[in-house]
Amino acid sequence: MPLDIPTFTKEFNRARDRVHGGHPVNLAAEQERLRALVPADASEHDRAWTARVIASLAEPPPPAREWSELYHEAGRIHTAAYPVEGTVEEQIAALQEARRRIWEIADRAPDDEEADIRAMTRALEHIENELRDPSWPDQDGSSPPQRDA
């Protein structure tokens, strides 16, 4: 019987949440429970992969990411863009301005934050697209072409 990867992954994620959740947990029992999900006739690749993943439960989680002030500034602009009021044209203009400002911040951001900051503009772009065309995205799942900020 081959390894049921979706089930293993789901159970690993649950075990990881319990182990790193801040409450006392029996790590060895969690690891043994995961080992029991690996069939005896699993491929060598699957046995090696699951062994590495199961062993990783004992490793402490990485520290929380510390974002720069530029990231937080972009986040404030992003958050402030949502309660926009006014006409559709005014709302679109406010969203465009927020996206422009966020892109400017991303241009000044450290390399490891630039993409994360630019990603903040995606939700704003989707709102803008919906304001321009309330039927967006189309019923067939397509969407308008991407535009630069």
N, C-alpha and C positions, 0 to 999 in steps of 0.2 A: 504494500500500500504506500503510495507516495505521500510525502509531507503535505498536509493541508496548510499552505502558506497563509491564506487569509485568516484562518482560525488561530494559527500560531502567532501571527502578528498582532491580532486583536488581544489575545491573552497576554502576550508580552507587554503591550502598551498598558494593559490593566495592572499587571504586576509592577511595572516601572512606576506607575502612578502611586501604587500602594507603598512601594519601597521608598520612594522619594517624597512621599506625601506629608512627612513630618510626624507621623504616628509610628510607634514601635511595630515592627513587622519582622517575622521570622524569614530572613533572607534565604536561608538554606531550603526552607519549605517552599518558598516561591520558585526557587530555581529547580527544585525537584519536580514540582508540578509542571513546569515548562518542559523539562526533559521527558516527562511521561507523554507529551504530545508528539514526540519525534518517533515515528515508527522504527522498529528494529531493522526493517529492510530499506530505510531511507538511503538515498544516494550519499556517497562520501562527501560531495559538495554540500548537501543539505545538513548532514551531521556536523561538518566543520563550521558551517555558517551559524547554525543554531547554537552550537557550543560557544562560539565567540559572543553571540548576542546574549545568551544566558549569563555568561561570565561578566558581561558588561553591567549587569544589574548591581554588582558589588562596587562599581566605580561611582564616586560621588558625582552629582550633576555639575555641569560647568556653572561658574558664577553667572549671575544675571548680567545681561549686556548693559554696559554703561554708555548711553548715547550722549553725543555732544550737545552743546547749547543750540547749535544750528538745527539739529534734528528736532529738538523741542520747539524751537521757533516755528519750523515748518509745521509741526503738529498743531500748534496754536492757530496758525493760519488756516489749516485744513479744518479744524473744529469750528472755527468762526464762520467758515463758508456755508455751513449747513442751514442755519436759521435765516437765510436770506429771504427778505420780503420784497414786495414790489411787483412790477409788471414782469412778464416773462423775459422781456428784453433786459430789464434791470437785473433780474436774477442771473441770466446768462452772462451779463457783463461782470457781475460780482464773482461768479465762478471762474470766468476767464482770468480775471485779475488775481484771484487766489492761486490758480494754477501757474500763472506767470511768476508770481512771487516765490512760489515753492521751487520752481525750476531754477530761479536765480540763486536761491539758497543752496540747492543741490550742486550748482556750479562751483560754489565755494566750500562745499563739504569735503571731509576726508574721503578718500577713495572707498573705504569700507562702509560708508554710509550713503554715498551718492545715489545708488540704485534704490535703496529703501526710501529715501526722501522723494525721489521721482515717483515711486510707486504710489505715494499719497495722492497724486493727481488723478489716478485712474478712477476712483470713485466719483471725484468731482466731474470728470469727463463724462462718466455714465449719466450723472444727473443732468448735465448740460445736454447730452444727446436726447434724453427723455423729454426735456423741456422743448427742444427744437422739434422733436417728432414723438408724440406720446405713444405711437405704435411701435417704437424701437424697444427692444430688438424685434425684428420681424418674426412672424409666426414660424418661419422655417429655421429660426435660430441664428440667422445671419445678423450681422451688425454693420453699421457704417464703417468705412475705412478710418483708420487711426489718423488723427491730425496732430501735428506738433503743437506744443503749448504756446 
